[in-house]
Structures are given as C-alpha cells and as structure tokens.
Amino acid sequence: MRDVKEPPVTGQDTIAALVQRIETLEAEADIRRLQTRYMFLCDTPCPEFGVRDDSHRIDLIMELYAEDAVWEGVGEYYDGQFGRAEGAARIRAHFERFWGEKRDPELLLNAHYVTSEQIHVDGAEATGQWIHMQPWLFADGTALLRSSRLNNAFRRIDGTWRITRTRTENVFIAPLPQHFTGDFPSASVLMRP
C-alpha cells in the first residue's frame, strides 16, 4: 500500500477557511438578532421606542420577512389555531387579525423568552430552531404560560438576512394563578432615548 499525500495547505487556503468561518459566525449573529427582534416587536406592550400603534408595529415586523415567506402554526394544537399564511400580504393579514381583534379581557402583557438555540448556515440559506416561553397577562387578572418550538428558515437577500419561514408548534399552554403578578408596566420605556 503506498502513501497518498495530501496537497500542501497554503496561506491562501488558510485565509479562505478563516473567511468562511467568520462569514458563518456573522450570519449566525445576524440571524439571532433577526429572530429576537421579531419576538421583541411581538411583545406587549411593544418595547420599541416610537412605535405609534399596532399598524406601525406590523410594518416593522414585515421588514424582517422575505416577500415569499411563510408563517405557519403546525401540530395538533396550532394547525387549527394559526393555520398557514403564504407571502408577505397574507402574513401581514395574519398579524392584522391578531392585533386587530378586540380581546375581552384585554391582553396587558406578553413577553417572549427564547432558549435552546440552534442555527445552521449553508451559504445564503439558514435554518434555526428555538424553544420559547411567554407569559400572557389579561386585564381581568387571568394569566397563562405558553411554550412553543420554532423551526424557522432564513435567506440572505441583497446582503441582509430575512425570515423566509416562521413555523411554530405548541409545547404546552398552562394557566397561571389568578393575579399571579401585580407589578408590570402599562407601557415600555426601555428604548426611550
């Protein structure tokens, strides 16, 4: 058996490998910021400074999506509750229904806590998985805790990462004790200059 020699690694090969690794790390960071910005904009009260109303909030959310994106709830619980919206116009309509509905009791607080992140970058395409939890507090003192798994997709378009798929699946929904919290803001001032 004769020895097969690997071609020598050159300085150019090393630089190319390092550039590829840096680009992957930068893509992961951009996707992480994109996903968490989406969730930040979905919080109630909306913590983004200067957001005038829910229509403005939806405009900011839609800036995160590709024109051909899909937003869907999957699995035995979310299939019927959320369904599937294909394309930016239908995704916008989904958000308009969510924030346009008058709830009784009114939703006072909803905050997203994200964990269990996995991001997989393949050139200009990527996928990411997370688990998130969110408490929901209502004006009558009722509350619940929701948890979902996310399996989302992303594409770099003109140098900027965009969401191409939001896919959410219920993990659990649990009622919380009546008036389980007493101190929460009516508006966020976090981002105020």
Backbone torsions as a table, in degrees:
resi	resn	phi	psi	omega
1	MET	NA	127.1	-178.3
2	ARG	-96.8	153.5	179.2
3	ASP	-74.0	134.5	173.8
4	VAL	-103.9	121.9	-177.9
5	LYS	-93.0	135.3	174.0
6	GLU	-74.1	146.5	175.9
7	PRO	-64.9	147.9	-178.5
8	PRO	-66.4	144.4	177.6
9	VAL	-82.7	128.0	-178.5
10	THR	-98.7	168.7	174.8
11	GLY	-60.6	-37.1	178.4
12	GLN	-63.9	-39.4	177.7
13	ASP	-62.5	-43.8	-179.8
14	THR	-63.1	-44.8	179.3
15	ILE	-63.0	-44.1	-180.0
16	ALA	-62.0	-41.3	178.8
17	ALA	-65.0	-41.0	179.0
18	LEU	-67.1	-40.3	177.3
19	VAL	-61.1	-43.9	179.3
20	GLN	-61.0	-43.6	179.6
21	ARG	-64.6	-41.3	178.7
22	ILE	-64.9	-43.1	178.7
23	GLU	-61.2	-39.1	177.6
24	THR	-65.2	-45.5	178.7
25	LEU	-62.4	-42.1	177.9
26	GLU	-64.7	-39.9	178.3
27	ALA	-63.4	-44.2	177.8
28	GLU	-58.9	-44.6	179.8
29	ALA	-64.0	-42.6	178.9
30	ASP	-62.8	-42.5	-179.7
31	ILE	-66.8	-41.4	177.6
32	ARG	-59.5	-46.1	178.3
33	ARG	-64.7	-39.7	179.4
34	LEU	-61.5	-49.1	-178.3
35	GLN	-64.4	-44.4	-178.0
36	THR	-73.4	-28.7	174.2
37	ARG	-64.4	-42.6	176.7
38	TYR	-55.2	-48.6	-177.4
39	MET	-67.7	-37.3	177.0
40	PHE	-58.9	-44.9	179.9
41	LEU	-69.0	-20.9	179.0
42	CYS	-86.9	-8.2	179.5
43	ASP	-68.1	152.6	175.9
44	THR	-127.1	126.4	-5.4
45	PRO	-67.3	151.5	-177.7
46	CYS	-65.8	121.1	-176.9
47	PRO	-81.6	-2.6	-179.6
48	GLU	-73.2	120.7	-178.9
49	PHE	-64.9	138.2	175.4
50	GLY	85.6	0.1	177.7
51	VAL	-72.9	116.7	-172.4
52	ARG	-76.2	-37.7	-176.4
53	ASP	-164.5	-179.1	-177.6
54	ASP	-67.1	-28.4	176.0
55	SER	-63.3	-42.4	177.0
56	HIS	-65.0	-42.3	176.9
57	ARG	-57.4	-44.6	-179.8
58	ILE	-64.1	-39.9	176.0
59	ASP	-56.6	-44.6	-179.6
60	LEU	-65.7	-39.3	177.9
61	ILE	-65.0	-43.1	-176.5
62	MET	-66.7	-24.0	174.3
63	GLU	-62.9	-20.1	-178.1
64	LEU	-84.2	-14.7	-172.5
65	TYR	-102.0	147.3	169.3
66	ALA	-74.8	155.2	-179.7
67	GLU	-60.3	-31.8	-176.3
68	ASP	-100.1	20.0	-175.4
69	ALA	-67.9	164.7	176.6
70	VAL	-127.8	137.0	172.7
71	TRP	-122.3	123.3	-176.4
72	GLU	-147.1	145.1	168.0
73	GLY	-99.3	132.6	-177.4
74	VAL	-126.9	165.5	178.2
75	GLY	93.4	171.4	-171.2
76	GLU	-63.0	-23.7	-179.9
77	TYR	-97.4	-43.5	-173.2
78	TYR	-86.0	-19.6	176.8
79	ASP	-51.8	-54.1	-177.0
80	GLY	-76.1	-29.2	-176.9
81	GLN	-77.7	-42.3	-173.6
82	PHE	-109.8	-34.2	-178.3
83	GLY	67.2	-151.9	-174.3
84	ARG	-136.3	131.4	176.4
85	ALA	-120.6	122.1	-179.4
86	GLU	-110.3	126.3	178.6
87	GLY	92.1	153.7	-174.2
88	ALA	-59.0	-39.9	-177.8
89	ALA	-63.8	-41.7	-179.6
90	ARG	-73.7	-33.5	175.9
91	ILE	-65.6	-43.7	176.4
92	ARG	-57.4	-45.2	-179.9
93	ALA	-61.2	-37.5	176.7
94	HIS	-58.6	-48.5	-179.8
95	PHE	-68.1	-36.4	177.8
96	GLU	-63.3	-38.0	176.0
97	ARG	-65.4	-44.0	-177.2
98	PHE	-61.2	-51.5	-177.0
99	TRP	-85.4	-14.5	179.8
100	GLY	-83.9	-21.3	179.6
101	GLU	-68.3	134.9	171.9
102	LYS	-84.3	117.3	-180.0
103	ARG	-93.4	139.8	172.7
104	ASP	-130.6	103.4	11.1
105	PRO	-81.6	157.6	-179.3
106	GLU	-67.0	140.9	174.3
107	LEU	-77.6	120.3	-178.6
108	LEU	-99.1	-33.8	-176.0
109	LEU	-147.3	137.0	175.5
110	ASN	-151.7	120.7	-179.2
111	ALA	-132.5	138.5	-177.7
112	HIS	-98.6	128.7	175.4
113	TYR	-116.7	121.8	-170.5
114	VAL	-112.6	139.1	-179.4
115	THR	-150.7	-179.1	174.1
116	SER	55.5	44.7	-175.3
117	GLU	-73.1	138.1	169.0
118	GLN	-139.6	123.0	178.3
119	ILE	-122.9	131.4	-177.9
120	HIS	-124.8	111.8	-176.8
121	VAL	-101.7	133.1	176.0
122	ASP	-135.4	85.9	-177.9
123	GLY	67.9	-120.8	-178.6
124	ALA	-94.8	10.5	177.5
125	GLU	-122.1	152.0	178.2
126	ALA	-156.6	158.7	170.1
127	THR	-128.5	158.2	177.9
128	GLY	-148.6	142.3	177.2
129	GLN	-123.0	139.8	176.8
130	TRP	-144.5	162.8	164.3
131	ILE	-117.2	137.2	175.8
132	HIS	-131.5	153.7	176.3
133	MET	-124.3	148.6	178.1
134	GLN	-150.3	121.1	170.9
135	PRO	-77.6	142.9	175.2
136	TRP	-120.5	123.4	177.7
137	LEU	-115.3	134.4	-176.9
138	PHE	-115.3	159.8	-174.3
139	ALA	-60.8	-26.1	-179.2
140	ASP	-86.9	6.0	179.2
141	GLY	92.3	-8.3	176.6
142	THR	-74.8	156.6	-178.5
143	ALA	-154.6	156.2	174.5
144	LEU	-147.8	161.8	177.3
145	LEU	-119.0	125.2	178.9
146	ARG	-112.7	145.4	173.2
147	SER	-134.7	137.8	-179.3
148	SER	-138.6	152.8	168.8
149	ARG	-97.4	140.9	177.3
150	LEU	-116.3	136.7	173.6
151	ASN	-132.6	90.3	-170.2
152	ASN	-107.1	160.7	179.1
153	ALA	-128.5	154.7	-173.4
154	PHE	-142.3	153.9	176.1
155	ARG	-141.7	140.4	174.2
156	ARG	-84.4	118.8	-177.6
157	ILE	-121.6	118.9	-178.8
158	ASP	51.0	41.0	175.2
159	GLY	84.1	-0.7	-178.2
160	THR	-122.3	133.5	177.9
161	TRP	-74.2	137.2	177.2
162	ARG	-130.1	154.7	175.5
163	ILE	-79.3	129.0	175.6
164	THR	-109.8	-16.7	176.5
165	ARG	-153.4	128.5	165.9
166	THR	-112.3	118.1	178.7
167	ARG	-126.4	119.1	-176.9
168	THR	-122.4	138.8	-179.2
169	GLU	-130.8	131.3	-179.9
170	ASN	-63.1	134.5	168.5
171	VAL	-98.6	-51.6	173.2
172	PHE	-163.4	160.7	169.4
173	ILE	-131.9	126.2	-176.9
174	ALA	-131.1	133.4	175.2
175	PRO	-68.6	146.2	174.5
176	LEU	-106.7	158.7	-180.0
177	PRO	-58.2	145.8	177.7
178	GLN	-53.5	133.4	179.7
179	HIS	53.7	40.9	-175.3
180	PHE	-64.5	-18.7	173.3
181	THR	-134.7	145.9	-178.9
182	GLY	-114.8	-16.2	-175.6
183	ASP	-118.4	111.5	175.4
184	PHE	-156.5	152.2	-174.3
185	PRO	-79.0	151.2	173.3
186	SER	-84.8	-19.4	177.1
187	ALA	-151.4	151.2	177.8
188	SER	-91.7	137.1	175.7
189	VAL	-118.1	8.5	-174.7
190	LEU	-53.5	-44.9	-172.9
191	MET	-93.6	1.5	-179.7
192	ARG	-62.4	136.3	-179.8
193	PRO	-65.8	NA	NA
